[in-house]
Each structure stands twice: as C-alpha cells, then as structure tokens.
Amino acid sequence: MGPVIRLSPAARSLFDEPLAIAVEGLGPRQQVTLRTSLRDERDELFQACARYQAGDDGVLDLSHCPALPGGSFSGLEPMGLLWALQPQKPFRRLVKRNVQSPFLLQLEVFEGHGDPPERLLAEAQHERAFLRDGVRRVPVREGRIRATLFLPPGNGPFPGIIDLYGTGGGLPEYRACLLANYGFAVLALAYYNYEDLPKEMKEFHLEYFEEAVNYMLQHTQVKGPGIGLLGISKGGDLCVSMASFLKGITATALINGSVANVGAVLRYKDITIPPLGLDVKRTKVNKSGIVDITDLLNNPLEGPDRQSFIPLEKAECHFLFIVGQDDHNWKSEFFAIEGSKHLQAHGKEKPEIICYPGAGHYIEPPFFPMCAASMHLLVGKPVMWGGEPKAHSKAQIDAWHQIQAFFHKHLTGKPSGTSSKL
C-alpha cells in the first residue's frame, strides 16, 4: 500500500468549515510536497503548494506538522493549502457564481521538495459546498426587487438580513447562502448591472432598497420586528444610508464600508446626497502597473464634501464596523472612527469597531484566498486591495464569527452560539 490522503470530513464540507488534511503511509521523516488545485466556473486555475516532512511514524498531519519554507506558506497552518490558493493568471479573484454546485478541490502529494514537483505519490478530491442540506434558495422577482432569498431548514421564522456587495454589481449569492447555513433568512440583493437594473453606477434610489426591506419585514419566514443589514465596500455605505433613512433596521454590519456616499448620486424622496469628490492625481502606480487608490477620495469632513457624509445619527440601529487596517481601496479605519465620533456626538450608542492588522479590503467568508489585486470596474485597471495572506485569512475567520454573533445578539436577543449549529 502506498501513501493515502485522509480528509475529514471525507468527501464534502461547507466552504467556510475547516478541513482536516493528513497523509498516511509515508516513510519515516519522508519529505513531500502537497499541492491543492481548484478551478472556478470560468475555468481559471487556482493553486497552492507546501513542503512538509512526515513524522517518525510516516504520518503527516497538517494540524501538527508545520510547512517548511519554500512553498506558498510556511509554519503550522492546517488550512494553508486553501487560503493560500493563488490564480495562475494575474488579477483573478476567486468568487462563486453558482452556489448550488460545489467547488472541486484536487489534492496531490509529490515526492521530495523539487520544483517542478517530482513523482506523484497520492491524490484525492474533495467537494467544498455552499448550501447546507435543507437550505432553500428562492429567486425573488417582486416589484422592482432582483434578489435571491436563502431560508434555513426548519419552521422559522428566522432573523432576517439583507446582504449587499460592492462595485462589481450583479448578484453574488455565496456570502448570503453561507450565512443562511447558520439560521438566518438572508436576502442577497442586486442593485445594478443585473437583469433589468441600471447597467452603470450613476445614481441610486433608496426607494428600491426600501422595497427590499419591506419585502423582508412582511415575509412570514422572517422574524421581526426589525432586520439586519450586511454590506462590504460600496454595499457598506448603501447599508449606512438604508439604516439612516429607512424604518425597520435593527442592526447594521459593515465590512470595510464608508460613512460617506461614494461613486454615485443617492436619492430618497426629496433628499439628494452627492458622491464624495475625488482627485485622480492622488492615485499611485507601482512598477507592475497596479494602481493604489487609497488616497483617491476627498475628506468628507471638509468643505463641500461634507454634503456626502451620510446622516447616520438618524439611524435607530446597532452598528458593527469590520476594518482591514491594510485596506488599499479607501480609508476604512478613518471612516469607522469618524462614524463612531459622529454617532456619539449625537448621543447615539457607540458602535462596535473591530480592526484587523494585515487585513486588506476584500474580507470574505473564511478560507477564500486573499486577492491582493484585481480589475476595478470603475477604475478600469487592476487596483491593489491590500492585505498580508496569513493575517488576512485569520481576520476572515474571526470576522465571520463576529458578524454572526452581532446579528444573533441584536436580531434574536440570544447570545452567539445558541442557534448557530443546526
């Protein structure tokens, strides 16, 4: 019998769950290279590799054995072969488009530490799924709403959340469905560049988002009296605007969001909030041609740009700011701190701010590999998102738990952990 890869769970796991990886049947202290490969739905290849040495018993358990220098990562990183996956073509970001099918992870064990790899000793496949058994996926086309609702197994009603992504547009569903696996009714909401919605980010009307809030508040499977909002990047400042002007919002969590309106005019009834000004001269370009837009936006506390500051003191909800301190998209930590000062100056509850050193802009659910740079739709060039892979990965795991705990606390009145396992 040759070496064998042992995985736990054996054949299939949820994408945000840890995967235990071990290799048995190696020689004592044998040196091997492990490689993981994954193809996304556009057939883009992502790979990671790490060098290891088996124990005296010929067993290599990634939860006990540190990776040696020379691979995609080093040190004791049981999930390194997943979070360190990198695109073989530059500027590609791993996203999941069809949540009803799993990603197929290929694992290979090669002899020695050669580059390119030497003889193949063992291989295995594993499915990384997005929907827990029993979670219902319901496409929503009611009125103007273009969305997908995910409902957990069981009778409900469940605490409700609206989930918004950023300037990429479309209808990303993967975070919403992963969150629904933990007992939330989650509406992934498209707001532009999808079906018959506006193709470009020119202006947004909060009445559209109000329709989505009312849809959730009236849904028999959604537990009232209020719902939660979760937004990343541009989706973050849209959530702040929703919380500030719309009724029925109890808790709002922002991942590297802004407290100023960015990128497009925002209208609600007779109110107009202009987008924050910017100065293209403040962008920097590195030797690889990657653009750093950290300093692009104006300060929303100065001059006419104050009109872009969202009046979040009108909000009647709890706030959580998740901040990557190495965010190169914009100054997320500055926005969180100014938002907090603003709320407190108006006699409101101090928001929760959780800062992650070494984390970049795209703080995704656990085990999504960090994207250091990719094409930015509005800039038209590859931009730097920031982050250091190991620190970013740890931030994603912690932020995911913090977000669930925040919503459990404020939407169910129960401390976290009481209903997260179904």
N, C-alpha and C positions, 0 to 999 in steps of 0.2 A: 504493500500500500504506500502510495506517495503522499505528499502533503495534502491537507484538506483545509479549506476555508470554512470556519464556523461563524455564523451570524446569528444574532439574537436581537429582535425577532428573526426567525429563519428566512421567510420568503418575502415578507411585506411589512412595511411600517409606515406610520404617518411622517410626512416630510419634516415636521418640527419636533419629532421624537428622536432621542438618541438611538444609535445603532451600535451594538457591541460587536467588535470585529476581532477574531482570533485566527491563527493558523496553527494547525497541529500536524505532527508527523515530520517535522524538520529535523535535521541533525543537531546535536548539542552545539549551541552558540553559532549556528549557521547564519551567515549574512545573506539577507534577501532584500529585494526592493518590492514594495507594494504600489500598485497603480490603480486609480479609480478613473473611470470614463463615464460620461453621460452626454447624450445628445438631446438638445431641445427640439421643439416641434418644427423648427426651421432647419433641422439637421446640423446645427452648429455644434461642434465638439468642445466639451469642457473636460480637462484632465487635471489630476494631481498625482504626485508620487512621493514616496518617503522611503528612506533607508532604515532598515532595522537589523537587529541581531537577536536570534532566538535565545531562550533561556537554556540552562544546562539540560533540561528535560526535552528540548526540541519543540517547546511550545512558545508561540509568540502571541501574547495577549496585549492588545493596544491600550488597555486600561492600566497596565502595569509597566509596559516597555516604552521608554522614550524613543522618539525618532532621532536618528543620528544626523549630523549636519550633511548638507549636500542635496536634499530634496526640496519639496515645496514648503516644508516647515521642519522644525526640529523641536525636541522636548516632548514631554508627556502630554499628548494631545489625542485622546481617544477618538475624537470626531474630526481630526485634522484632514483626513482624506476626503471629507465632504466640504468643510468650509473653505478649504484651500483650492477647490476646483477653479481652474482659470480657462478662459476661452482661448482656443488655438488661433483664432483671428482676433486682432486687437479691437477694442471698443465694443465688445458684445457684452450684454448684461443678461444673466440667467433670469428669465421670467417664465411663469407657467401660464399658458393661454387656455388650454382645455383642462379644467380641474377634474373632469370625470375620468381622465386617464392618468395613470401614474408615470413618473419618470422611471426609466430603467437604468439602474446603476450597475456597471460592469466592474468587477474586482479581479485583479490579476496579481499573482505572486511570481516574481522572477528571481533566478539565482544571482547572487552577488550584488555588487553596487555599481555595475557598469552603466555607461551612458553612451550609446543606447542600451536598453535592457538586454540581459543575456537570456538563457533558456527559460521558457515558461514552465513553472512547476505546478501551478494550480489556478483555477479560475472559478468564479461564481457570479450569479446575477441576483439582483435584489430590487424589488419594486418600492419606490418611495411615493406613497399615495397622498392625496389631499383631502379626500372625503372619508370620514369615519362611517362605518356601516350604519345605515338608518338616517343619516343626514339628508334632508330633502333639498333639492335645488329647484327653485321656482323662478323662471323668467318672468319679469314684470314689465308689462306694456300698458299702463293705465294712465289715461290723460296724456300728459307730456312725458311722464316718467319712463326712462330707459334704464333698467336695473335688473339685478338678479338677487332674489331673497334666498338665504340659506336658513333652514329651520332644523334644530337639533332633533334627535329621536325623542319620543315621549309625548306626553299630552300638553305640556305648556300650561299657561302662557310663559314665555321666556323673556328675560331682559333684552331690550332691542337696541341695536347700534346701527348707525349709517356710516359706511366706510368710503372714504374718498382718497383717490390717488392724485398725482401731480400733473405736470405739464405734458406728460406723454399722451394724455387723453385716452379714449377708448373705454373699455370696461374690464379692468383687471379684477379677477374674482378670487385669486389664490389666498390673499390675507383674510378676506371675509369668510371663506369656507373653512379655513384652518381655525378661525375664531369660533365659528359655529360648532366645531367639534367639542367645545368646552361649555356648551349650554347657553349660548347667546343666539338670538334671532338677528342675523346680520344682513343688511341690505347693501350690496356693492352697487354704488350709484355712478353711472356715467354722466358727464356734464358737457363734454364737447368731443368732436372728432369720433362720433359713433352713430351709426344708422342715420336718422334724420335730424340729429342735433347739429348745432353750428359746427362748421369744419375748422374754424380758427378761434383762437382766444382773443376776441376783441372786446366783447362785453358780456357780463353775466347778469341774469336777473334772479334775485333771491326768491321770487315767486315760484320758480322751478323747484328750488330746494325745499321751499315751504310745502309744496305738493308732496314731496317725498317724506317730509316729517309727518304730515297729516296722514299719509298712507300708513306709516308705521304705527302712529298713535291709535288709528282706528282698526288695526289688524287684530283679529281675535286671538292670534298666537303670540302677540306682543304684550308683555306685562307693563302696565302704566305705573304711575301717572306720567312719567317722562321717559325720554330715550337718551342714549349716549351718541356722541359723535367721535369718529376717529379719522384723522387726516394726516397725510405726510406731504411735506413740501407745499406746493400751491394748494393742495387739498386742506392743508393746515389753516391757511388764512381764510379759506372759504368756510371752514368749521367755526373759526372765531366770529366771522360775520353772521353765520347762522345763529350761533349762541347769543350774539348781541342783539339781533333784531327779531328772532322768531320765538314763539312760545313752545313749551313742551320739551325743552332741552335740560337735562339734569346733570350731565357730566360730559366734558369735552377733553379729549386727549389729542395732543399734537406731537407729531414726530418731526423734528426739525422744521417747524412751521414758522410763519411770520405773523406779527401783530399789526402789520400794515398791509393794505390791499396791494397786490403785486400783479403785474403783467396784463391786466385788462380792467376796463371800467366796471364798477359794480353798481347795479341799480336796485332799489327796492322802493316801490310806491313813488313818493316824490323826493326820495333821497338818492344822491349820486356820490359815490366815493371814487375819486380818480386813482389810477395806478401810481405807485411810488415812482418818482423820477429816477433816471439812471444816467451814467456817463460812461460811454463805451471806451473813452480814453483810459479809464481806470482798470481795464482788463489787462492781464499779463499773459504772454505766450511763452511756454518753455521750449527747450531745444527740440523736443519731439513734436512740436506743433500743437500741443494740448493747451487749451485756454483755461486760465484761472479767473473766474468771475466773482471771487469773494467780495471784492470792493466795488462791484458794478453799481449797486443800488445806492441812492441817496439816503441820508439820515432822516427818518420820519419824524424826528423831534425838532427839525429846523425849517424855518421859512415856510414856503407854500407846500412843502412835502408833508406838513402836519395834517393836511386835509386827507392824506391817505391812511393815517393812523385810525384803526378800527375802534369805535367806541365800546370797547369790551366791558366797561363799567356798567353797561346796560344789561349784561348777561346775568341770569339768575341760576348759574350752574357752578359746579366744581370744575377746576382746570388742572390738567396734568401736562407739563411740558417735558418731553423727552428730547435731550440735546446731545448731539455728537459734537464734541469740542474741537474736532478736526474737520468740521463741515466746511467744504470749499465752495458750496453753492451760494451760500449767503451766511450772514452772521446770526445763526440760530440762538446762540447763547445770549447775545445782546438783545434779541427780540424777546426771549423768555424773561430776562431780568427787567426790561422796560415794561413788559406786560404786567409783571408782578408788582412793580412800583406803582403803575397806573391803577391797578385794582385796589391796592392798599390805600392809595391817596384818596380814593373814592369810598373808603370804608368797607371795601369788599374783603372776602376771605383771601388770605394769601394762597396762591396756587402752589401745587407740588411741582418742584423742578428737579429732575434727575439728570445729572451731567455725566457723560461718559468720555474720559480722556482717550484719545486714539481712535474714536469712532467717527466715521465720515457721514455723508449726507443720507445715503440710502440705508437707513436702519430698517431691515426687513425681518420677517419671522425667522426663527432660529435655523441655522445651517444653510441659508442662502449664502453663496460665496460673495465676498465683498467685491463691488465693482469700483475700481479706482478711477476709471474714466470711460465715458461713452458719449455717443452723439446726443446733443441737446437740441430738441426740436426748435426752440426759439432762437438759439444762437447759430444753429446751422453748422456747427463744428463740434469736434469732441471736446468736452469740458472735464475738468478734474472734479471728482466728488469728495476726495479726501478719505482719510482712514488708514489705519495700520491693520492688516488682516487679522492677527490674533486678537488684538484688543477689540476690534470691530465685531468679531464673532462672539466674544464674551458679552459685549454690550447687547447684541441681538437677543441672546438667551435671557439676560436679566430684564431687558425692556419688555419682552413678551410676557414674562410673569408679572411685571409691574402694571402693565396695561390691563391684564385680566383682573388683577387684584383691585385696581382702581374702579373698574366697571362693576365687579361683584359688590364692592363696598357701597357704591352710590346708586346702583340700579336695583339691587336686591336687598340691601340692608344687611347682608351677611358678610362676615369676614372672608377673605380669599381662601380658596381651598375647600370650602364646604360643598360646592357643587361643581367643581371643575372636572372631576372624574365622573364619566357617565358609564 
